[in-house]
């Protein structure tokens, strides 16, 4: 939802809005909760895509990181080996950004490619030229040109510069190689030949072809990735990379668990009308309790206009001691983006928009948040709302649970607020469902995903699997330019050592989903899995519409940061493309409201979307 320096958050350790891939618990999740199988189509195009990717990976490994004084050596990896290495990147805990075993070998790129293809066919005959696209041929030529430039011009200068220049160049090459072997282009415009040209252009743009410092390296990688025109594929400096990986090495745990105090508000670029656009409030934050939503414009904080500040300065304004207040001026978006009534389909075209609450019509508005009371007032025809919002400690826990009392007395619905998807979300949700499912007084579940920015793709699938049966499809992913299904994710069995009392479906009682315009990414994966399987309808607004999956790749074992790369697009079980035309999940019942702070315990509260969700739940009991 944010791109480069055009977006900011006042949350130093907030859940990232994208897939938090390559963390140490993923293999456990995939083994215990999920099955993922290659999609077998009659044309074999999915396999061809994989082989081509392996070929390019082997090529990149062959050409990059050349040692000019060494004689040519035979290739070290077959296509199958290269593909195995690529697959390990997407499933292992260490997430190497090198795609094939021959990365440090020295030999001709073309010869290596052809030998690798022969190897993959058992060594007989010439190469399988059907795998050798025109784009790949041109990429080879350009990479060899790059290798010659490094050998003849850069390496002699690096000897005088010292090891740091060589190490920095190799980090640049590693970032390039991750994209070459892993990147999925939503527009279909990615070209291996064009990407090879970008590598040469980037190095030649450096003075004397040398990268002398870490700031210069970071700028070079950022400039190179910007050529992709993919707002989600970015370089992350070391501190940002640590924040993104919410499950780091043990030495990083205390760093990421440190709380901060703020408003929980993400900001985007400066708006033409003034102020900065609101990307989203963090789920469960004071900003959310105030009713600030994606698309609103924040004008000022404590009298200081945010459109006249840099993003870091805007972050600093929103922080302060716990219990202190910040006076915000903001303009609500003119209309909400909720559309659709009745039963939504993958191609639903319902357009009945629901107007956002108009703060301009009120002379005074009060709200109660978890940390205290805020107030706002407005009588201006411009619609500017002035409010005092209390700062408090964040981040929030992964989930929050309460009981919504229903009639007849003694019965309740379990309300679960899912704030983001991480490893703690999966474990906490499993525990909450196990307790609620065994209580006869619990009639079902309200699963609130409003303002949930996403998180870990596999964790969202694992959470969805709790509500589904073995073999149910959770999602499908597409990786290659041929736009064919690469992987089908299905519910696996829950092993007895994990849930001895519940070996099958963990939550069988009825459920209803709540979402809004800031429900994005992994939270849309979760919602799509439940709704497409007929497990839960969706109440609220049309969701954000981010169906792209990003993984994070470290660039070295040191402190060089990492890259976030778009690696796939996901479809819901029915094949609906959430990022396609129209974007987002259309609600089954449209409703525009927001969590008002605290946890609901009664349907008589101020949240009208909860009332509608309870109405649907009663029908499903």
N, C-alpha and C positions, 0 to 999 in steps of 0.2 A: 504494500500500500504506500510505501514511501520510496522515493528514488533519489539516490545520491544526497547532495546537500540541500535538496529541495524539501526535505522533511526532517522534522526533529521531534524529540520527545523530552519531556521534563523528567523522565524516568531513566536513571542511569543504568538500571538493571531490569528494565521492563521486559516482558516476553516479546521476543522478536515476532514480527508480523509474517514471517516466512517459515518454510520448513527448516527445522533445526536438526539437520541430518548428521549422520556419522557420529553418534555418541555411544557410550559404552553399553547402554542397555538395549540397543536395537536388535542385536542378534537374539537376545532372550525373548523379546516380544515376538519376533517373526517365528521363532521356533515354537513357542508355547501357544500363541494365540492365532496365528495367521498362516495360511498357505498362499504362496504366490507362484503361479505357473506361467510358463511361456504360452502365449496364445497361438494355437495351431490353426492357421487358415490354409485353405486349399492351394493358394498361390505360393506359399512359402515366403511371402514378402517380409514377414517379421524376422525370419531367420536371415534373409539376405541383408536386412538392415543391420542386424547384429554383426554379421561377418564383415560388412563394409566398415563398420565402426572399428572392429578389431584390426582390419587392414590399415586404417588410418592411424590407429594407436601404435601399431608396429612400425609404421613408417616414421611417425614422429619420434619414437624412441630411437630409431636407427639414425636419424639425421641430427637430432639435437645433442648438445653437450659433447661435441667432437673434441678429441685430443689430437691436434694436428701432427704431432710427432709419431703417433702410433701407426703401425701398418694396418691395412684392412683386416677385419676378422669375420668369421662366418656369423650369420644371424643366431641370436640366442633364444629366440622365442618363435614358436609357430603361431598361426592365426588363433588356434584354439587356446594357446597359452595367453596370448594377448587379450582375448575375450574373457578368459578366466580372471585375469588381473583386473579388467574393467569391472566385471561383476563384483569382485571383492570390494571395490571401492564403494559400491552402493549398499553393501550389506555389512561390512566389517566395522569394528569399533575404532580402528586406527586410521582409516580413510586416507590412504596414501594418494597423493596427487600425481603419481607416476603411473602410466597406464599399462606398461609392458615391461618384461624383465630385462630387455636389452637396452635400457635407457642410457647406460654409460658405455656401450660398445661403440666402436668406431668402424663404420663401413658405409658403402654407398647406399643411399636411400632406395633407389630403384632396385638394385640387386637384392637388398634385404627384403623389400616388399615381394618381389617375384619368388624369392626362395621361401618366404613365409607361406605364400599361397601354395607352392608345390608341397611344402611340408604338411599343410592342412589336408592335402589330397592323397597323402601316403607316399609322396616323393616321385610319382610317375608322371611323365609328360610335362608340358609347359604350364604356365600359370593360367588360372581360371580368369580370363579377361573380363568375364561378365561382372566380376567384383571390382574391376579396375575402371572406375568412371572417368570421364573426361576431366571432371573437377579434381579428382584425386591425382590424375596424371599431371595436371598443371600445378597442383599443390606440391608435388614432388620436385618439379623443376624449380619452383620458387624457394622451397626449403633448401635445396642444394645451393642455390644462389646465396641464401642466408649463411649456410655452412661455410661457403668459400669466403664470404666477407669476414666472418668470425676468425677463420683460420689465417687469412692473409693480412688482415688489417687490425682486428681487435685484439687477438691474442698477443701479438708483439707489444702492444701498448699496455695490456694488462700485466705483463711481466714487470714493467716499470711502476705501474700503479700499485701492485700488490694483490694479495689474495682477496681483499674485500671487493675489488672490482669484478673478479671472476665469480665470486660467490653471489654478488648482486645480479650479475647477468644470468646465472643459473636459476635464481629465484624467478626472474622475469620469464625465462623459458618454461619453468614449471607451471607458472600461472597460465601461460599460453597453451601449454600441453593439456592442462585440465579442461580448458574450453574446447580444444580440438577434439578430444575424445568423449566429452560428456555433455556438451551444450545442446539443448533443445531450443530451436528457434520457433517461436509461436507464429511468426510471420512467414516462415519457410524461406527466408532470404539468406540464411547462413550458407557460406561457401567456404570449403576448405582452402581453395586457392586464394580467395580474398583474405582469409584469416592468416595464411602464410605470408602474404604481402604485408599485413599489419605488423607481424613480428619484425620483419626487416625494417619497415618504416619506423617502428618505435625505437629500435636500437640505433638506427642511423640518425635519429633526431637528437640523440644525446651528444654532448660535446666530445668529439674524438671517438664516439661509439662506446664511451666508458660511463658506467654508473658508479659514481664514487661514494655516494652517501645513501643512508636509508631514506631520508625524505625524497631524494631524487628517485630512488627505486619505487617508492610508493606512488609518486606522481606519474612515473612511467607506466606502472601497471594500471592505474586508474585511467590514464589516457588511452591505453590499449583496449581496455574493456569497454570504454565509452563508445568505441567504434562499432560495437555490436548493436547499439541502440536498444538494449534490453535493460529497462530500469531496475530489474531485480538481480541482474548479474553485476556484482560489484566487488571491488577490493575493500577489505576491512582491516584497518590498522590493528595492532596487537590488542589494545584495550577493548576495541569494539568487537573483535573476534572472540575474546574471552567472554564478553557479555552475551554474545549470540549463542555460545555453547553452554547451555544451562546445566550440562552434565560434564564438567571438565575433569581434568586430572585431580586427584585428591588435594594437591597443593593449591588449586584454584578455588576449592569449595568455599572457604571462608570469604574469599573476595566476592563471589557472586551472591552469597547469602546475605551480605551486608545490606541492611535496609536504608532507604533514603526517605526524606520527608518532602512531599510536594502535593500537587493537585491532580496528577494522573492525566495529563492532557498532551496529546500529540499534535504538533503543528506542521503544516505544509507550507507551500510557497506564499509569497505576498499576493493578495487578491487585487484585481484591477480596481475594485470598488473601495479598497482600503482595508487595512488589517491583514491578518494571515488566515488562510483557510485551516479549519480544524480537520485533521486526518481522522481522528477518533479519540474519544475518551477511553481510558483504560477501564476495563470491566471492574466494577466495585470501587471505583475511585470517587473522590469528592466532585470532580468535574462531571462524572456521569450522574451523580445524585442531583447536581444542579440542573440537569437536563440539557447540557451541551452535547451536540451530536455532530457527526461527520457532515461536512459541507457548510457548517456555520462559520462565521468570521469573527475571530478574536481581534478586538481593536486595541485594547490596552490592558496592562497589569499595573495596578497602583498608580494610575495616571500616566504611565510611560507607554507610548505607542510601540507595539511589537513590530510593525512594518518598517520601523526606522532602526531596528536592531538586527544584528546577526543571530543565527539560530542558537549559538552557545549563550549569547546574552539573554535571549528569550527564555532559555532553560533556567538560567540563574534567577531570573525574576520570579519564576513560579515556585522556586524552592524557598524554604525557610523553616524556622523551628516548628515542631509539632504543636498544634493548637493555635498557631498564629493564623491570621486571615489575610487574604489577598483580595483586593477590589478589582473585579474583572468587568470590562465592557465588551459585549459581544452582540452580534446580529444573527438571529436564527435564520436558517435557510428558509426560502419562501415556501417550499413544499417538501413534503417527505417523498421518498421514492417507493413507498409501498404500492404495489399493484396486485391485482388479481383477486378474485373471489371464487369460491367453489373449489372444484378439484383442479389442481395445477398439473400441467403436462410439460414434457420437455420442450415443447414449442408453444407454450401458452402465450397469448397476446393480450391478456387483460390489461387495461390501462387506467383503471379508476384510481387516480392518485388521491391520497389522503393528506389533507393540509396539516402541516406541522403546527404544534401549539404556538399561538401568537403571544409572545410576551409583551408586545407593544400595546395590546389591548388592556393589559392589567396595570393598575397603579401600584400594586405591591403584591409580591409573590414570596412565599416562604417555603422552604423545603427542609426536611429533617434528614441528615446523613448519619452514618455510623459514628462519626466523631463529633457531631454537634449540629447546630442550627445555622443555616445561612439565610440571607434575605436578598431580594432583588426588587428593583422598582424601575418603572419606565412609563413615561407619558409622552415620549418623543414620537413624532410622526415618522422618524427615520427607522424606528423599530429597534433602537439600541437598548439593550438590557444592561443595567448596572447591578452587580451583585457582589456580595462578600462571601467568599468561599474559604472554608477552614482547611488548612493543610494538615495532612496526617501521614503516618508511616506507611510506606508501600515497599515492596510489592505485596499484593494480596495472596492468600493461599490459593492453591490450584482450584479447589471447589469449595462451595458453601452449601450447607444443607439445612432445611427447616421443614416443619410440618405445617401444611395448610389444612386447617380444620374444616371439615365438610359436614353437612347434615346427611343422615341422622347423627346425633352426637356420638362421639367416640371413634368416628372414622376420619381419616385424613388422606391427603395426597402428599407424596414426598416431593418437595421442591428442591431441585439441584441446580445451583448456579455454577456453570463451567466457565472459568475465567480465562483459561488457556490450556493447551494440551502439551504436557510434559510427562516425564516418568512418574512424577508424584500424582498427576491427574489420574493416571491409570490405576495406581494402587489405592488412592483415596476413593475413587469412584467404586472400585470393586468392593471395598469394605462397606461403603454406604449402601450399596445395592444388596449385599448379602444380609445386612441387618434389616433393611426395609422389606425385602422379599419374604422373609420369614415371619413378618408380623401380619396377622389376619386383619388388623385394623387399617393397614395401608392398602388403598384401592388402586394406586398407580403413581405415575411419575410426571412431573413437569420439568423438562430439561431446558434450561434457559441459556441460550448461546448469544444473547444480545451483547454487542461490543466485544465479543471474543475474537481477537485478531488472528487466531490460528495456533501454530506451534508445530509439533513434530507430527509428520504425516502418519508414520506407523503407530504412534500413540493414539491418534484419532481413530484409526482403524481398529486398534485393540479395544478402545472404549466402546465403539459401535458393536463389536462382536459380542459384548456382554448381553445385548438385547436380541441377538439373532441366533439362528440355529446352525449346526455344522453344515458346511457346504454352501451357505448363503454367500452371494457375491457382495463384497464391500465396495470395491472400486476397480476401475481399469485404468491403466496408464499407457500413454503413447510416448515414444522416445524419438523415433526417426522422422526424417522428412517425408517418408511415404505415408505418414499419418495412419499407420496400422497399429492395432493393439499389440503392445509388447508384453504386458503383464496383466493377469487377472488376479486380484486379491480376494481370497475367500476366507471364511471363518474356519479356523482349525479347531480341534478338540481342546478343551481345557484340561490339562493333565491333573490327575488326582493329587499329586504332590503340591499343586498350587491351590486348587479348590476341591478338597476331598469330599465335601458334602454336596457340591454342585458341579458334577462332571460335565453337564451340558450347558444349556442357556442359563445365564446368571439371573436375568430379570425377565420374567414372563408376563408380568402385569402390564396393563395398558400404559401408553406413554404419549405425550404431546410435546412438540418442540416449539420454542420461541426464538425468533431471530429478528435482526434488523439490518439496516444498511451497512453497519460495521461488523456484521458476522462474516468472517472472511477465511479463505484458505483452508486450513485443516478443520476448522469448525464447519465449513461447508461440506467437506468430505464426510464428517460425522453425520450431519443432517441428511445429506443425500443418500447415505447408506441406509439409514433408518426409514426414510420416506419411500425410497424406491422399493424396498422390501415390504411395504405395507405395514410397517411397524409403528409409525408415528406421523401424524399430519404436522404441518408447519403453520404457526400463527405469527403474524407480525408484518415486516416489510420485506421487499425484495432484498436478498442478501448482496454482498459486495460484488461477487463475481470474479474471484481469483482462483482459477483452476490450474495454475502452474505450480510445479514442485521445485523447490530449491534445496540443494545440498551445500554443506560447508566443507571446504578442503583447506587444511593447513598447508602453508607454503614451505615450511622447514621445521626442524625440531627445535629451532631457536626461537627468536622473537620477531619473526617477519610478518605476523598476521596471517591472513588467509583470504580465500575468495569464496563468495557465495555465487553459485552458478545455477541457472535454470536448467534442470536435467530432464524434465518430463512434463507432460500435461495429463491431468487425470479426468476421467469421465465418471459419472455416477453409474451404479449398476445397470440402469436402463440405457446407458450410452449417451446421456445428456452432457453436453460440453458447457460447463459452468462459465467459462470465459468466452464463450461464443457470442453470437448475436443476441442482444437482449441482456446478456450477462446476469448471473446470479440465479438463485432459486426463487421462484415465484411462490408466495405463501398460499396455502390453501384457504386461509382466512386472513384478510388484510386488517392490520391494526397498527397504529402509530402511537407508541408510548415508550417509556423508559423506566428502568429500575429506579425507584425513588429513594434509595439508601436503606441500609439495613436489610433484614431478611423478612419476607412476607410470612405471616402466620395465619392470615385470614383472607378470604376472597373479597372482603369488604374494604380492603385497602384502596389506595388511589391508583393502582396500576390496572388500567382497563384491559391490557393485553393478557394479564394473568386471569382476569375474569372470563375472557373469551376462551382461553386455553382450558380452564376448568370446565366450561360448558362442553367443549369437545371431549374432554376426558370422561365426563358423566355419560355421554352417548356411547363411549367405547367400553365402559365397565360391563 
